[in-house]
Amino acid sequence: MHAIDFNCDMGEGFGAWRMGDDLALLDHVTSANVACGFHAGDPATIRAP
């Protein structure tokens, strides 16, 4: 049996610029890369549930 890791970048929005629906994507991915605020994301977006 083969397994596929369905990975997604998350928390990359910045202020008024929303980048997708992170909460909805969590139902479909098996792993995620969460923005740390250096090249993407802002403190409020990264902290959001």
PQR file of N, CA, C, O and H, with PARSE charges and radii, in Angstrom:
ATOM      1  N   MET A   1       0.842  -1.174   0.000 -0.4000 1.5000
ATOM      2  CA  MET A   1       0.000   0.000   0.000 -0.0000 2.0000
ATOM      3  C   MET A   1       0.892   1.243   0.000  0.5500 1.7000
ATOM      4  O   MET A   1       1.873   1.298   0.742 -0.5500 1.4000
ATOM      5  N   HIS A   2       0.568   2.216  -0.805 -0.4000 1.5000
ATOM      6  CA  HIS A   2       1.313   3.463  -0.883 -0.0000 2.0000
ATOM      7  C   HIS A   2       0.577   4.556  -0.130  0.5500 1.7000
ATOM      8  O   HIS A   2      -0.653   4.581  -0.086 -0.5500 1.4000
ATOM      9  H   HIS A   2      -0.229   2.172  -1.408  0.4000 1.0000
ATOM     10  N   ALA A   3       1.341   5.449   0.457 -0.4000 1.5000
ATOM     11  CA  ALA A   3       0.745   6.599   1.150 -0.0000 2.0000
ATOM     12  C   ALA A   3       1.233   7.880   0.485  0.5500 1.7000
ATOM     13  O   ALA A   3       2.378   7.971   0.041 -0.5500 1.4000
ATOM     14  H   ALA A   3       2.340   5.429   0.421  0.4000 1.0000
ATOM     15  N   ILE A   4       0.358   8.850   0.428 -0.4000 1.5000
ATOM     16  CA  ILE A   4       0.707  10.152  -0.129 -0.0000 2.0000
ATOM     17  C   ILE A   4       0.563  11.189   0.972  0.5500 1.7000
ATOM     18  O   ILE A   4      -0.469  11.254   1.640 -0.5500 1.4000
ATOM     19  H   ILE A   4      -0.572   8.776   0.789  0.4000 1.0000
ATOM     20  N   ASP A   5       1.596  12.001   1.162 -0.4000 1.5000
ATOM     21  CA  ASP A   5       1.552  13.096   2.114 -0.0000 2.0000
ATOM     22  C   ASP A   5       0.999  14.310   1.381  0.5500 1.7000
ATOM     23  O   ASP A   5       1.664  14.862   0.505 -0.5500 1.4000
ATOM     24  H   ASP A   5       2.435  11.948   0.619  0.4000 1.0000
ATOM     25  N   PHE A   6      -0.204  14.727   1.730 -0.4000 1.5000
ATOM     26  CA  PHE A   6      -0.829  15.887   1.100 -0.0000 2.0000
ATOM     27  C   PHE A   6      -0.503  17.092   1.967  0.5500 1.7000
ATOM     28  O   PHE A   6      -1.147  17.320   2.991 -0.5500 1.4000
ATOM     29  H   PHE A   6      -0.745  14.279   2.441  0.4000 1.0000
ATOM     30  N   ASN A   7       0.502  17.864   1.554 -0.4000 1.5000
ATOM     31  CA  ASN A   7       1.062  18.956   2.335 -0.0000 2.0000
ATOM     32  C   ASN A   7       0.545  20.307   1.855  0.5500 1.7000
ATOM     33  O   ASN A   7       0.231  20.475   0.677 -0.5500 1.4000
ATOM     34  H   ASN A   7       1.025  17.678   0.723  0.4000 1.0000
ATOM     35  N   CYS A   8       0.456  21.274   2.776 -0.4000 1.5000
ATOM     36  CA  CYS A   8      -0.064  22.593   2.422 -0.0000 2.0000
ATOM     37  C   CYS A   8       0.655  23.679   3.230  0.5500 1.7000
ATOM     38  O   CYS A   8       0.939  23.491   4.413 -0.5500 1.4000
ATOM     39  H   CYS A   8       0.711  21.137   3.734  0.4000 1.0000
ATOM     40  N   ASP A   9       0.948  24.812   2.587 -0.4000 1.5000
ATOM     41  CA  ASP A   9       1.466  25.979   3.293 -0.0000 2.0000
ATOM     42  C   ASP A   9       0.293  26.711   3.926  0.5500 1.7000
ATOM     43  O   ASP A   9      -0.726  26.924   3.269 -0.5500 1.4000
ATOM     44  H   ASP A   9       0.717  24.965   1.626  0.4000 1.0000
ATOM     45  N   MET A  10       0.419  27.098   5.188 -0.4000 1.5000
ATOM     46  CA  MET A  10      -0.688  27.731   5.895 -0.0000 2.0000
ATOM     47  C   MET A  10      -0.222  28.964   6.653  0.5500 1.7000
ATOM     48  O   MET A  10       0.966  29.118   6.939 -0.5500 1.4000
ATOM     49  H   MET A  10       1.246  26.924   5.722  0.4000 1.0000
ATOM     50  N   GLY A  11      -1.167  29.842   6.977 -0.4000 1.5000
ATOM     51  CA  GLY A  11      -0.871  31.032   7.764 -0.0000 2.0000
ATOM     52  C   GLY A  11      -0.100  32.089   7.002  0.5500 1.7000
ATOM     53  O   GLY A  11       0.598  32.900   7.610 -0.5500 1.4000
ATOM     54  H   GLY A  11      -2.132  29.717   6.746  0.4000 1.0000
ATOM     55  N   GLU A  12      -0.212  32.096   5.677 -0.4000 1.5000
ATOM     56  CA  GLU A  12       0.592  33.014   4.876 -0.0000 2.0000
ATOM     57  C   GLU A  12      -0.098  34.337   4.551  0.5500 1.7000
ATOM     58  O   GLU A  12       0.488  35.179   3.871 -0.5500 1.4000
ATOM     59  H   GLU A  12      -0.779  31.437   5.183  0.4000 1.0000
ATOM     60  N   GLY A  13      -1.311  34.535   5.013 -0.4000 1.5000
ATOM     61  CA  GLY A  13      -1.978  35.812   4.771 -0.0000 2.0000
ATOM     62  C   GLY A  13      -1.248  36.945   5.487  0.5500 1.7000
ATOM     63  O   GLY A  13      -0.470  36.708   6.411 -0.5500 1.4000
ATOM     64  H   GLY A  13      -1.787  33.851   5.566  0.4000 1.0000
ATOM     65  N   PHE A  14      -1.503  38.159   5.058 -0.4000 1.5000
ATOM     66  CA  PHE A  14      -0.861  39.307   5.696 -0.0000 2.0000
ATOM     67  C   PHE A  14      -1.856  40.452   5.731  0.5500 1.7000
ATOM     68  O   PHE A  14      -2.192  41.020   4.692 -0.5500 1.4000
ATOM     69  H   PHE A  14      -2.135  38.352   4.307  0.4000 1.0000
ATOM     70  N   GLY A  15      -2.335  40.800   6.939 -0.4000 1.5000
ATOM     71  CA  GLY A  15      -3.281  41.904   7.084 -0.0000 2.0000
ATOM     72  C   GLY A  15      -4.539  41.669   6.270  0.5500 1.7000
ATOM     73  O   GLY A  15      -5.240  40.678   6.479 -0.5500 1.4000
ATOM     74  H   GLY A  15      -2.062  40.339   7.784  0.4000 1.0000
ATOM     75  N   ALA A  16      -4.832  42.572   5.344 -0.4000 1.5000
ATOM     76  CA  ALA A  16      -6.044  42.482   4.528 -0.0000 2.0000
ATOM     77  C   ALA A  16      -5.939  41.424   3.429  0.5500 1.7000
ATOM     78  O   ALA A  16      -6.951  41.089   2.814 -0.5500 1.4000
ATOM     79  H   ALA A  16      -4.263  43.377   5.174  0.4000 1.0000
ATOM     80  N   TRP A  17      -4.753  40.892   3.166 -0.4000 1.5000
ATOM     81  CA  TRP A  17      -4.556  39.913   2.095 -0.0000 2.0000
ATOM     82  C   TRP A  17      -4.696  38.506   2.644  0.5500 1.7000
ATOM     83  O   TRP A  17      -3.744  37.945   3.186 -0.5500 1.4000
ATOM     84  H   TRP A  17      -3.931  41.164   3.665  0.4000 1.0000
ATOM     85  N   ARG A  18      -5.881  37.940   2.503 -0.4000 1.5000
ATOM     86  CA  ARG A  18      -6.153  36.577   2.960 -0.0000 2.0000
ATOM     87  C   ARG A  18      -5.677  35.597   1.904  0.5500 1.7000
ATOM     88  O   ARG A  18      -5.869  35.828   0.711 -0.5500 1.4000
ATOM     89  H   ARG A  18      -6.654  38.397   2.063  0.4000 1.0000
ATOM     90  N   MET A  19      -5.068  34.520   2.324 -0.4000 1.5000
ATOM     91  CA  MET A  19      -4.548  33.511   1.391 -0.0000 2.0000
ATOM     92  C   MET A  19      -5.225  32.171   1.652  0.5500 1.7000
ATOM     93  O   MET A  19      -4.631  31.292   2.275 -0.5500 1.4000
ATOM     94  H   MET A  19      -4.913  34.331   3.294  0.4000 1.0000
ATOM     95  N   GLY A  20      -6.440  32.006   1.191 -0.4000 1.5000
ATOM     96  CA  GLY A  20      -7.128  30.732   1.333 -0.0000 2.0000
ATOM     97  C   GLY A  20      -7.804  30.582   2.686  0.5500 1.7000
ATOM     98  O   GLY A  20      -7.746  31.471   3.535 -0.5500 1.4000
ATOM     99  H   GLY A  20      -6.923  32.721   0.685  0.4000 1.0000
ATOM    100  N   ASP A  21      -8.441  29.443   2.864 -0.4000 1.5000
ATOM    101  CA  ASP A  21      -9.184  29.133   4.083 -0.0000 2.0000
ATOM    102  C   ASP A  21      -8.434  28.033   4.831  0.5500 1.7000
ATOM    103  O   ASP A  21      -8.698  26.847   4.636 -0.5500 1.4000
ATOM    104  H   ASP A  21      -8.488  28.720   2.174  0.4000 1.0000
ATOM    105  N   ASP A  22      -7.504  28.434   5.681 -0.4000 1.5000
ATOM    106  CA  ASP A  22      -6.654  27.472   6.385 -0.0000 2.0000
ATOM    107  C   ASP A  22      -7.459  26.450   7.185  0.5500 1.7000
ATOM    108  O   ASP A  22      -7.145  25.260   7.154 -0.5500 1.4000
ATOM    109  H   ASP A  22      -7.289  29.398   5.840  0.4000 1.0000
ATOM    110  N   LEU A  23      -8.484  26.894   7.894 -0.4000 1.5000
ATOM    111  CA  LEU A  23      -9.268  25.963   8.714 -0.0000 2.0000
ATOM    112  C   LEU A  23      -9.938  24.887   7.867  0.5500 1.7000
ATOM    113  O   LEU A  23      -9.958  23.720   8.259 -0.5500 1.4000
ATOM    114  H   LEU A  23      -8.739  27.861   7.918  0.4000 1.0000
ATOM    115  N   ALA A  24     -10.476  25.255   6.731 -0.4000 1.5000
ATOM    116  CA  ALA A  24     -11.122  24.273   5.851 -0.0000 2.0000
ATOM    117  C   ALA A  24     -10.096  23.302   5.271  0.5500 1.7000
ATOM    118  O   ALA A  24     -10.393  22.119   5.105 -0.5500 1.4000
ATOM    119  H   ALA A  24     -10.459  26.202   6.413  0.4000 1.0000
ATOM    120  N   LEU A  25      -8.906  23.781   4.966 -0.4000 1.5000
ATOM    121  CA  LEU A  25      -7.868  22.913   4.401 -0.0000 2.0000
ATOM    122  C   LEU A  25      -7.398  21.851   5.391  0.5500 1.7000
ATOM    123  O   LEU A  25      -6.988  20.764   4.982 -0.5500 1.4000
ATOM    124  H   LEU A  25      -8.664  24.741   5.101  0.4000 1.0000
ATOM    125  N   LEU A  26      -7.451  22.149   6.676 -0.4000 1.5000
ATOM    126  CA  LEU A  26      -6.980  21.180   7.676 -0.0000 2.0000
ATOM    127  C   LEU A  26      -7.735  19.862   7.622  0.5500 1.7000
ATOM    128  O   LEU A  26      -7.204  18.832   8.035 -0.5500 1.4000
ATOM    129  H   LEU A  26      -7.784  23.031   7.009  0.4000 1.0000
ATOM    130  N   ASP A  27      -8.961  19.875   7.121 -0.4000 1.5000
ATOM    131  CA  ASP A  27      -9.727  18.635   6.991 -0.0000 2.0000
ATOM    132  C   ASP A  27      -9.198  17.743   5.877  0.5500 1.7000
ATOM    133  O   ASP A  27      -9.568  16.572   5.800 -0.5500 1.4000
ATOM    134  H   ASP A  27      -9.393  20.712   6.786  0.4000 1.0000
ATOM    135  N   HIS A  28      -8.341  18.273   5.015 -0.4000 1.5000
ATOM    136  CA  HIS A  28      -7.925  17.534   3.823 -0.0000 2.0000
ATOM    137  C   HIS A  28      -6.429  17.254   3.735  0.5500 1.7000
ATOM    138  O   HIS A  28      -6.022  16.438   2.908 -0.5500 1.4000
ATOM    139  H   HIS A  28      -8.041  19.225   5.077  0.4000 1.0000
ATOM    140  N   VAL A  29      -5.606  17.885   4.538 -0.4000 1.5000
ATOM    141  CA  VAL A  29      -4.152  17.684   4.448 -0.0000 2.0000
ATOM    142  C   VAL A  29      -3.666  16.713   5.512  0.5500 1.7000
ATOM    143  O   VAL A  29      -4.315  16.517   6.539 -0.5500 1.4000
ATOM    144  H   VAL A  29      -5.936  18.548   5.210  0.4000 1.0000
ATOM    145  N   THR A  30      -2.511  16.108   5.247 -0.4000 1.5000
ATOM    146  CA  THR A  30      -1.912  15.216   6.236 -0.0000 2.0000
ATOM    147  C   THR A  30      -0.715  15.852   6.928  0.5500 1.7000
ATOM    148  O   THR A  30      -0.247  15.352   7.951 -0.5500 1.4000
ATOM    149  H   THR A  30      -1.984  16.267   4.412  0.4000 1.0000
ATOM    150  N   SER A  31      -0.217  16.957   6.370 -0.4000 1.5000
ATOM    151  CA  SER A  31       0.841  17.717   7.027 -0.0000 2.0000
ATOM    152  C   SER A  31       0.769  19.160   6.535  0.5500 1.7000
ATOM    153  O   SER A  31       0.210  19.444   5.475 -0.5500 1.4000
ATOM    154  H   SER A  31      -0.597  17.363   5.539  0.4000 1.0000
ATOM    155  N   ALA A  32       1.347  20.067   7.326 -0.4000 1.5000
ATOM    156  CA  ALA A  32       1.272  21.483   6.970 -0.0000 2.0000
ATOM    157  C   ALA A  32       2.572  22.190   7.318  0.5500 1.7000
ATOM    158  O   ALA A  32       3.244  21.846   8.289 -0.5500 1.4000
ATOM    159  H   ALA A  32       1.801  19.837   8.186  0.4000 1.0000
ATOM    160  N   ASN A  33       2.916  23.192   6.501 -0.4000 1.5000
ATOM    161  CA  ASN A  33       4.019  24.104   6.786 -0.0000 2.0000
ATOM    162  C   ASN A  33       3.369  25.394   7.273  0.5500 1.7000
ATOM    163  O   ASN A  33       2.608  26.022   6.537 -0.5500 1.4000
ATOM    164  H   ASN A  33       2.369  23.472   5.712  0.4000 1.0000
ATOM    165  N   VAL A  34       3.662  25.789   8.502 -0.4000 1.5000
ATOM    166  CA  VAL A  34       3.023  26.969   9.067 -0.0000 2.0000
ATOM    167  C   VAL A  34       3.979  28.151   8.971  0.5500 1.7000
ATOM    168  O   VAL A  34       5.131  28.064   9.396 -0.5500 1.4000
ATOM    169  H   VAL A  34       4.280  25.279   9.100  0.4000 1.0000
ATOM    170  N   ALA A  35       3.494  29.261   8.407 -0.4000 1.5000
ATOM    171  CA  ALA A  35       4.319  30.458   8.252 -0.0000 2.0000
ATOM    172  C   ALA A  35       4.839  30.921   9.606  0.5500 1.7000
ATOM    173  O   ALA A  35       4.159  30.793  10.624 -0.5500 1.4000
ATOM    174  H   ALA A  35       2.558  29.332   8.062  0.4000 1.0000
ATOM    175  N   CYS A  36       6.052  31.461   9.602 -0.4000 1.5000
ATOM    176  CA  CYS A  36       6.657  31.928  10.850 -0.0000 2.0000
ATOM    177  C   CYS A  36       6.812  33.445  10.879  0.5500 1.7000
ATOM    178  O   CYS A  36       7.377  33.991  11.827 -0.5500 1.4000
ATOM    179  H   CYS A  36       6.604  31.565   8.775  0.4000 1.0000
ATOM    180  N   GLY A  37       6.315  34.134   9.847 -0.4000 1.5000
ATOM    181  CA  GLY A  37       6.341  35.586   9.848 -0.0000 2.0000
ATOM    182  C   GLY A  37       7.543  36.222   9.190  0.5500 1.7000
ATOM    183  O   GLY A  37       7.639  37.449   9.165 -0.5500 1.4000
ATOM    184  H   GLY A  37       5.856  33.691   9.077  0.4000 1.0000
ATOM    185  N   PHE A  38       8.465  35.441   8.657 -0.4000 1.5000
ATOM    186  CA  PHE A  38       9.640  36.027   8.010 -0.0000 2.0000
ATOM    187  C   PHE A  38       9.326  36.459   6.581  0.5500 1.7000
ATOM    188  O   PHE A  38       9.452  37.638   6.251 -0.5500 1.4000
ATOM    189  H   PHE A  38       8.387  34.445   8.678  0.4000 1.0000
ATOM    190  N   HIS A  39       8.920  35.516   5.730 -0.4000 1.5000
ATOM    191  CA  HIS A  39       8.595  35.862   4.343 -0.0000 2.0000
ATOM    192  C   HIS A  39       7.092  35.869   4.093  0.5500 1.7000
ATOM    193  O   HIS A  39       6.646  36.350   3.051 -0.5500 1.4000
ATOM    194  H   HIS A  39       8.818  34.558   5.998  0.4000 1.0000
ATOM    195  N   ALA A  40       6.315  35.353   5.016 -0.4000 1.5000
ATOM    196  CA  ALA A  40       4.868  35.300   4.845 -0.0000 2.0000
ATOM    197  C   ALA A  40       4.204  35.282   6.213  0.5500 1.7000
ATOM    198  O   ALA A  40       4.799  34.861   7.206 -0.5500 1.4000
ATOM    199  H   ALA A  40       6.677  34.962   5.862  0.4000 1.0000
ATOM    200  N   GLY A  41       2.973  35.742   6.244 -0.4000 1.5000
ATOM    201  CA  GLY A  41       2.214  35.732   7.489 -0.0000 2.0000
ATOM    202  C   GLY A  41       2.509  36.958   8.339  0.5500 1.7000
ATOM    203  O   GLY A  41       3.556  37.592   8.209 -0.5500 1.4000
ATOM    204  H   GLY A  41       2.490  36.084   5.438  0.4000 1.0000
ATOM    205  N   ASP A  42       1.570  37.273   9.204 -0.4000 1.5000
ATOM    206  CA  ASP A  42       1.745  38.338  10.173 -0.0000 2.0000
ATOM    207  C   ASP A  42       1.336  37.783  11.530  0.5500 1.7000
ATOM    208  O   ASP A  42       0.720  36.719  11.580 -0.5500 1.4000
ATOM    209  H   ASP A  42       0.719  36.758   9.310  0.4000 1.0000
ATOM    210  N   PRO A  43       1.651  38.455  12.631 -0.5600 1.5000
ATOM    211  CA  PRO A  43       1.347  37.892  13.957  0.2800 2.0000
ATOM    212  C   PRO A  43      -0.118  37.493  14.141  0.5500 1.7000
ATOM    213  O   PRO A  43      -0.391  36.434  14.706 -0.5500 1.4000
ATOM    214  N   ALA A  44      -1.060  38.305  13.683 -0.4000 1.5000
ATOM    215  CA  ALA A  44      -2.472  37.979  13.869 -0.0000 2.0000
ATOM    216  C   ALA A  44      -2.880  36.757  13.069  0.5500 1.7000
ATOM    217  O   ALA A  44      -3.625  35.918  13.574 -0.5500 1.4000
ATOM    218  H   ALA A  44      -0.838  39.166  13.224  0.4000 1.0000
ATOM    219  N   THR A  45      -2.411  36.633  11.831 -0.4000 1.5000
ATOM    220  CA  THR A  45      -2.749  35.484  10.994 -0.0000 2.0000
ATOM    221  C   THR A  45      -2.136  34.214  11.548  0.5500 1.7000
ATOM    222  O   THR A  45      -2.788  33.169  11.555 -0.5500 1.4000
ATOM    223  H   THR A  45      -1.806  37.315  11.421  0.4000 1.0000
ATOM    224  N   ILE A  46      -0.910  34.279  12.006 -0.4000 1.5000
ATOM    225  CA  ILE A  46      -0.235  33.090  12.517 -0.0000 2.0000
ATOM    226  C   ILE A  46      -0.892  32.603  13.822  0.5500 1.7000
ATOM    227  O   ILE A  46      -0.965  31.397  14.060 -0.5500 1.4000
ATOM    228  H   ILE A  46      -0.381  35.128  12.000  0.4000 1.0000
ATOM    229  N   ARG A  47      -1.361  33.517  14.652 -0.4000 1.5000
ATOM    230  CA  ARG A  47      -2.004  33.147  15.919 -0.0000 2.0000
ATOM    231  C   ARG A  47      -3.436  32.685  15.753  0.5500 1.7000
ATOM    232  O   ARG A  47      -3.972  32.028  16.647 -0.5500 1.4000
ATOM    233  H   ARG A  47      -1.302  34.496  14.458  0.4000 1.0000
ATOM    234  N   ALA A  48      -4.075  33.007  14.635 -0.4000 1.5000
ATOM    235  CA  ALA A  48      -5.492  32.684  14.441 -0.0000 2.0000
ATOM    236  C   ALA A  48      -5.709  31.180  14.526  0.5500 1.7000
ATOM    237  O   ALA A  48      -4.867  30.404  14.077 -0.5500 1.4000
ATOM    238  H   ALA A  48      -3.640  33.541  13.909  0.4000 1.0000
ATOM    239  N   PRO A  49      -6.844  30.763  15.105 -0.5600 1.5000
ATOM    240  CA  PRO A  49      -7.131  29.325  15.209  0.2800 2.0000
ATOM    241  C   PRO A  49      -7.414  28.704  13.864  0.5500 1.7000
ATOM    242  O   PRO A  49      -7.673  27.503  13.780 -0.5500 1.4000
TER
END
